């Protein structure tokens, strides 16, 4: 009987110990899970005149979390690639103000480009992709002839 009671005590201690370890794991990982659930959104700053080939252009992006708050402490890497020849522009973007990040890129050719944006925060990483077009600006003569 004494032997049975001792094994029961060990079993109870084992169950309590497992519960404590499981609780500690859940409490420790909860901030990581919450941060990943928030997620981020990216908004491209639309350039009205577009990007020109063979010119250094400013690329700007807004980063906000799902609640609409600006991301101000992210590490942001822009990797733009031409779909035609796979020419690339890979630049770290720097934070300007209230979730606005910018960098300069040299787009070496006209055509459709794909931009992969990698964002890393304290406890989360995400990737976004968007597409844009690089095309020469029309000359003033071309512009005038289209208006006639």
N, C-alpha and C positions, 0 to 999 in steps of 0.2 A: 504494500500500500504506500509506503514511504517513497519507494522508487517511482511509482506512478505519479505521485504528487510532485516530485522533483522534476520529472519530465514535463509535466504540465506547466510548472513555473518557467522552465526554459522555453517552452513553446510560447508562453505569454510574453516573456521578455523579447523573444525573437520577433513576434508580431509588432510589439511596440517600437522596437528598434527600426524595423522596416518602415513603419508608418512615419517615424521621425525623419528618416532619410528621404523618403518620398516627398514629404512636406517641404523639406529643405530644398530639394531639387525644383519643385514647382515654384516656390517663392523666389529662388535664385534666377530661374529662366523667365519669369513673368515679364520683367521689363523688356527683354529681347523680343518676346512674342508680341507685346503691345506695340513696339516700335515698328515691326514689320507689318502689322495689320494697318497702321496709319497710312503707310505708303506715301509716295510723292507724285506730283504731276509736273509736267514740263510744258511750257508754252513758248513756242518760237516767236521771237520778235520779228514781225513781218517787215521786210525792207521794201518800201514802195517802188524804189527804182531798180530793185533786184541786185544780184551779184554779177560783176563783170569778170570775164576771163582775163588772166594775166595781170590782175590787180590785187593788191592787198586789201581785203575787205574786213569790216568789223562784223563779227557774228555775235548776236546777243540772244540769251535765253532767260526766261523767268522760271524759277523753281519754287513750287509751293507744295505744302503737304495737303492731305485730303481735306483738312479743315480750312484751307485757303491761306494759312500762315506762310510767310516767306521762309525759305530755307536759306540761312545766312552762314552756315558753317560747313557746307559740303565741299568735298573735293570733286571737281567736275572735269572730265576729260572728253574732248570732242574729237571724234575720228570720222572725217568726211572722206568719201571715196566716190570717184567718178564711175558711173555705170558703164561708160564706154571703154575706157582704157585702164581703169583701176588706179588712176592717179590718186594720191591721198594727201590729206592735210590733217595732221594729228597735233593737237594743241591742248595744253591745260588752260582752262578758263579761270579767270579770277573774279571774285565777288566785287560788285560795284556798289549796290545799294538795294536793300529790301528784296532779296531774292533774285536780283538781276545779276547775271554772270555774262562776261564777254571775253572774247579773244579775237585775234587777227589771223586770217587764213589767206594764203595765196592759192586761188583757184586757177589751175594751169590750163584749163580748157572749158569750152562751152558744153552744155548738155545737162542731163539729169544727174544729180548727185544724191547719195544716201549718207545721212549723218547718224552715227551711233554715238549716243551720249551716255557716258558711264558716270554715275553719281554715287559717292560713298560718304556716309555720315558716321557718327560715332558707333552705331550698332547695326547699320543696315546698308545694303548695296542694291542699286537698281540700274537697269539699262533701258534707254528709250531710243526709238528710231524714228526719224522723219526724213522726208524727201524735199528737195528744192531744185531749182533750175538756175544754171549759170548761163547768161547769154549776153552778147555784146549790146551796148546801148545804141539805139539808132542815132545816126548823125542828124544834125539840124535840117539838112536838105531832105533826108528821108522822112523826117517828122513833118516837114512842111508839105511834101508831096502827098502824104497820107491824109492831110487835113483838107486838101482841095477837092 
